[in-house]
Amino acid sequence: MSFLYTQPLDCSLLNVWLDQNQEADFSQNPHIQPLLKFSPNNFRLRRWNLTEQLDYDPIYDGWEEKINRKIPTVGYSDLVRFVLLYRYGGMYVDADVLFLRDMRPVYHLDQEFAYRWSFWLNYNTAILRLNAKSETVRTVVENAMQHKMNFHPFQIKYYLIKKQIVVKQDLDKYLYMMPTTLFDPLWLKVDLQLSNQVTKPNINYFYDTYKSNVADDEFPSGHQATTSMRNKKEFFRGAFTYHWHNQWESAIPYHSWFGILQKGYDEFINGQSPNMYNEYINEFHDEIF
């Protein structure tokens, strides 16, 4: 929903890839049904078929013998994102990422990129922009094929630079390492690297976004802070996305930051208010694949 609310509808398309073993009929799924009005122009569900995707290109020859059939879900998604971007190009975004701003300024950069893994010199591929069959993605895929199809983010820098001591300037020539705060604005505070930095909102932990009560110094203005001061337009202004790091089981209270955001998304999806670009959409489409 955050994608549809924050991206201009006249030029944005979200492909949601689902495992072929998941349910066949999504038309009655309560989470999918409200989004059908955006299909197929802005939202499409697509089936992921491992065999079809890997048989598509000779670069994956022999994959049946190399792939780890017991690969964990996280490791499997690492593979999926590179395989899809090698074939189609575009931008991959993890499911636990909220869109906050128009992504066109970074999407249309003449630059392939991921962002920095907190303060470590590693890539986080939760957001990954690659061109189809580019030199960079081909290099990663070819090297992963030589390492049992291991696409873990920590391996990517070694696939790009053939040495153990790697510096950012060398990596940026192949896959630009964006600053963490552009896409994951709270992570460095959580990891105590910017604990004294004042952010807007001025919170310190991922679970603070789920709290109904106002955190200490959340609004360091000297005035008595209340939840009425929370505004979706003021949630990490300047960041393009917010990565909430798998807080899947957390409840979303109405007056929490996530509750404020969800209210805006729901009102737009239900036709009660416009998105960030004053766009309404009420047309229903039957096609979802």
C-alpha positions in Angstrom: 0.0 0.0 0.0 2.8 2.4 0.7 4.0 2.0 -2.9 0.6 3.1 -4.3 0.3 6.0 -1.9 3.8 7.4 -2.4 4.5 6.8 -6.1 2.9 8.7 -9.0 0.3 6.3 -10.6 0.9 7.5 -14.1 4.4 6.0 -14.3 4.7 3.4 -11.5 4.2 -0.4 -11.5 4.7 -2.8 -8.6 5.3 -6.5 -9.5 4.7 -8.7 -6.4 6.4 -12.1 -7.0 4.7 -15.0 -5.2 5.9 -18.6 -4.9 4.1 -20.9 -7.3 3.2 -23.1 -4.3 1.1 -20.4 -2.7 -2.7 -20.2 -3.0 -4.0 -20.1 -6.6 -6.9 -17.7 -6.2 -6.0 -14.4 -4.7 -9.2 -12.6 -5.6 -10.7 -13.4 -2.2 -7.6 -12.8 -0.1 -8.5 -9.9 2.3 -5.1 -8.4 2.0 -5.0 -8.5 -1.8 -8.7 -7.7 -2.6 -8.4 -3.9 -1.9 -5.5 -3.6 -4.3 -7.2 -5.2 -7.3 -8.5 -1.8 -8.5 -4.9 -0.9 -9.2 -4.3 -4.0 -11.4 -2.8 -4.3 -14.0 -1.7 -0.7 -14.5 0.1 -0.2 -11.1 0.0 -3.5 -9.4 0.6 -7.1 -10.6 0.9 -10.4 -9.0 3.4 -12.7 -10.7 4.2 -16.3 -10.2 7.8 -17.3 -9.4 8.8 -20.6 -11.0 12.3 -21.6 -10.1 12.8 -24.0 -13.0 11.5 -21.6 -15.6 13.6 -18.7 -14.4 16.8 -20.7 -14.2 16.4 -22.6 -17.5 15.8 -19.2 -19.2 19.5 -18.4 -19.6 22.7 -20.5 -20.1 24.4 -18.5 -17.4 22.6 -20.9 -14.9 23.7 -24.1 -16.7 24.1 -26.9 -14.1 22.0 -25.1 -11.5 20.2 -28.3 -10.5 23.5 -29.7 -9.1 24.6 -26.4 -7.5 21.6 -25.1 -5.7 21.1 -25.9 -2.1 17.6 -27.5 -1.9 17.4 -26.8 1.8 18.3 -23.2 1.5 16.6 -21.0 4.2 13.9 -18.6 3.1 16.1 -15.6 3.5 18.8 -17.2 1.4 16.3 -18.1 -1.2 15.1 -14.5 -1.5 18.7 -13.4 -2.0 18.8 -15.7 -5.0 15.4 -14.5 -6.4 16.2 -10.8 -6.4 19.4 -11.3 -8.5 17.8 -13.8 -10.9 14.8 -11.4 -11.5 17.0 -8.3 -12.0 19.4 -10.1 -14.3 16.5 -11.0 -16.5 14.2 -8.0 -16.3 16.2 -5.2 -14.7 14.6 -2.6 -12.4 14.5 -2.2 -8.6 14.0 -4.9 -6.1 12.5 -4.0 -2.7 12.1 -6.3 0.3 8.5 -6.9 1.7 9.4 -5.2 5.0 10.2 -1.9 3.4 7.9 1.1 3.4 8.0 3.6 0.6 8.1 7.2 1.9 8.9 9.4 -1.1 8.9 9.4 -4.9 11.6 6.9 -5.9 12.1 8.4 -9.4 15.2 10.5 -8.4 17.1 7.3 -7.4 15.5 5.0 -9.9 16.5 7.1 -12.8 20.0 7.7 -11.7 22.6 6.5 -14.2 23.8 4.2 -11.5 23.2 0.7 -10.2 23.1 0.6 -6.4 22.3 -1.1 -3.1 22.7 0.5 0.3 25.2 0.1 3.1 24.6 -2.6 5.8 24.5 -0.3 8.8 28.1 0.9 9.5 29.7 -2.2 8.0 31.3 -2.2 4.6 28.8 -4.6 3.2 25.8 -4.2 0.9 22.2 -4.5 2.0 20.2 -5.7 -1.0 16.8 -5.0 0.7 16.8 -2.3 -2.0 18.7 -3.2 -5.2 18.7 -1.3 -8.5 20.2 -3.2 -11.4 20.0 -3.1 -15.2 19.1 -6.3 -17.1 22.1 -8.3 -18.0 24.5 -5.5 -17.0 28.2 -6.2 -16.3 27.6 -5.9 -12.6 24.7 -8.3 -12.3 26.4 -10.7 -14.7 29.5 -10.7 -12.6 27.5 -11.4 -9.4 25.5 -14.2 -11.0 28.6 -15.9 -12.6 30.5 -15.8 -9.3 27.5 -17.0 -7.3 27.2 -20.0 -9.7 30.8 -20.9 -8.7 29.9 -20.7 -5.0 26.8 -23.0 -4.8 24.5 -20.2 -5.8 25.3 -18.1 -2.7 23.8 -14.6 -3.2 24.2 -13.5 0.4 24.7 -9.7 0.6 28.0 -10.1 2.4 29.4 -12.1 -0.5 28.6 -9.5 -3.2 31.6 -7.3 -2.6 34.0 -10.2 -3.0 32.3 -11.2 -6.3 32.8 -7.6 -7.6 36.4 -7.1 -6.2 38.8 -10.0 -6.2 40.7 -9.1 -3.1 40.1 -9.5 0.7 40.8 -5.8 1.6 38.0 -3.9 -0.1 37.4 -0.1 0.0 34.1 1.7 -0.8 35.7 3.6 -3.7 36.5 0.4 -5.5 33.0 -1.0 -4.9 31.2 2.1 -6.1 32.7 1.6 -9.6 30.5 -1.5 -10.0 27.6 -1.2 -7.6 27.3 2.1 -5.8 26.9 1.8 -2.0 24.2 4.3 -1.0 24.2 5.8 2.5 22.2 3.7 5.0 20.1 6.6 6.1 18.5 7.2 2.7 16.7 3.9 2.8 17.0 2.7 6.5 17.0 6.0 8.5 16.8 4.4 12.0 19.3 1.6 11.6 22.5 3.5 12.6 20.8 4.8 15.8 19.6 1.2 16.6 23.2 0.0 16.2 24.4 2.9 18.5 26.5 4.5 15.8 24.4 7.8 15.7 22.9 7.5 19.2 23.1 11.3 19.8 21.7 12.3 16.4 18.4 14.0 16.4 16.0 12.5 13.8 12.5 13.4 12.9 10.8 11.6 14.6 13.4 11.4 17.2 13.1 7.7 18.1 15.8 5.2 18.9 14.5 1.6 18.2 12.5 -0.1 15.5 9.7 -1.0 17.9 9.2 2.7 18.8 7.2 3.1 15.5 4.6 0.7 17.1 4.1 2.6 20.4 1.0 4.5 21.1 2.7 6.7 23.7 5.1 9.4 22.7 8.7 8.4 23.4 11.0 10.6 25.4 12.4 13.5 23.3 10.4 12.2 20.3 9.6 15.9 19.6 12.5 17.8 21.2 10.8 21.2 21.0 10.4 21.9 24.7 6.6 21.7 24.5 4.4 19.0 25.9 4.4 16.3 23.2 1.2 14.4 22.3 0.3 11.8 19.6 -1.5 14.6 17.7 1.9 15.9 16.7 2.5 12.7 14.6 2.0 13.4 10.9 2.7 11.0 8.1 4.4 13.7 6.1 6.9 14.2 9.0 8.0 10.5 9.2 11.7 10.6 8.3 11.6 13.4 5.8 14.5 13.1 3.4 14.6 9.3 3.5 13.1 7.4 0.5 12.1 4.3 2.4 11.9 2.9 5.9 13.0 -0.6 6.5 11.3 -2.1 9.5 13.4 -5.2 9.7 10.9 -8.1 10.0 8.7 -6.8 12.8 5.9 -9.0 11.3 4.3 -9.9 14.6 4.0 -6.4 16.0 0.5 -5.0 16.5 -0.1 -1.6 15.0 -2.0 0.7 17.5 -4.1 3.4 15.9 -2.0 6.3 17.3 1.4 4.8 16.7 3.6 6.1 13.8 2.7 3.0 11.8 -1.0 3.5 12.7 -0.8 7.0 11.3 0.8 5.8 8.1 -1.7 2.9 7.7 -4.6 5.2 8.2 -3.4 7.4 5.2 -2.8 4.3 3.1 -6.3 2.8 3.9 -8.1 6.1 3.2 -6.4 6.3 -0.2 -7.1 2.6 -1.1 -10.8 3.1 -0.1 -11.1 6.2 -2.2 -11.6 8.5 0.8 -8.6 10.7 0.2 -5.9 11.2 -2.4 -2.3 9.9 -2.4 0.7 12.2 -2.2 0.1 13.5 -5.7 -3.6 14.3 -5.2 -4.5 11.3 -7.3 -7.7 9.2 -6.7 -8.4 5.9 -8.3 -11.7 4.1 -8.3 -11.6 2.0 -11.5 -11.7 -1.8 -10.9 -9.7 -4.2 -13.0 -10.3 -8.0 -13.1 -6.8 -9.0 -14.2 -4.3 -9.6 -11.4 -1.7 -11.7 -13.1 
